[in-house]
Amino acid sequence: MKKLPETKIIKDQINISINFECISKTNNNTYCMECTGNERIKKLCDWLWNEKLDFKLDRKYFKYLELTEQQNNRSFLKKTSRSSYFKANSQ
């Protein structure tokens, strides 16, 4: 797979690795971007959808908001004892 300049830009800006793959039948201008791990994906989305950006793909943006909420709840669980959290909420 050929490394695209965009991968270096993203790597330099937010320090995560992204794979781009050309999925166009003409090898022209349609790419698939691949990134794994919720924390890396959230970091990428935070960078893509910063406050200055007016353009948002609604469906993707709403998925990003769901991920943000999930990760915020997960951060809470990391900081507390999971077993005590679940005991308190199962009663």
KAURPE-V90726 format. One record per run of one state. SS is the DSSP state (H for helix, E for strand, C for the rest). FROM is the first residue (numbers start at 1). TO is the last residue. If there is no record, write none. Layout:
((SS/FROM/TO) (SS/FROM/TO))
//
This chain:
((C/1/4) (H/5/14) (C/15/18) (E/19/22) (C/23/30) (E/31/34) (C/35/37) (H/38/48) (C/49/57) (H/58/79) (C/80/81) (H/82/90) (C/91/91))
//
